Amino acid sequence: MPTERILHYRRARARPEDGGYTLFCIVTWNGEPAPALAFRRPDQFPDFAGEEAWLRVRWFSKRRFEVIEQVSDRTGARLAEVGHGPH
């Protein structure tokens, strides 16, 4: 039975002179550079702004997990909806 977990994704990019595109993401539990749980290609996660993000996943095993949504931090708090915060 799958469980939900919060994982950290950090981009690894091509050199700027080669376009700087995302080669893959390093996936960890805590946002530290190591130890890595997995290395995911861009087609295996939704695009996100910036160099790193926390994502809620449906965890089946270390080899199989599916992204559900991006969250704001390690606690799994939902991202604030644009235009719906305090003014």
C-alpha positions, -999 to +999 in steps of 0.1 A: +000+000+000+015+034-010+021+062+015+025+099+011+059+114+017+076+148+012+108+148-008+132+175-018+142+179-055+173+199-065+181+206-102+214+196-118+218+218-149+238+217-181+265+243-184+253+278-192+271+277-226+251+246-234+217+262-225+215+256-187+186+233-191+177+208-163+196+175-168+180+158-138+170+164-102+186+149-072+159+136-048+166+135-010+146+133+022+160+164+039+173+188+012+209+180+019+231+171-011+235+135+001+225+108+004+204+108-027+173+086-029+170+089-066+179+109-097+149+119-118+148+131-154+126+162-162+099+140-176+095+123-142+084+154-122+064+186-128+084+217-137+089+241-108+104+276-104+139+280-091+166+255-083+148+234-057+114+224-045+096+201-020+072+177-036+045+154-021+048+120-036+029+087-035+056+063-023+055+027-033+093+020-030+126+037-034+125+027-071+088+038-076+072+070-064+048+094-082+046+131-077+013+144-064+020+181-060+045+207-050+043+219-014+059+249+003+084+232+026+094+200+044+063+201+066+041+195+035+022+229+038+003+237+007+017+265-016-001+298-011-026+304-039-017+334-060-039+364-051-055+347-021-031+358+007-032+388+030-029+422+013 
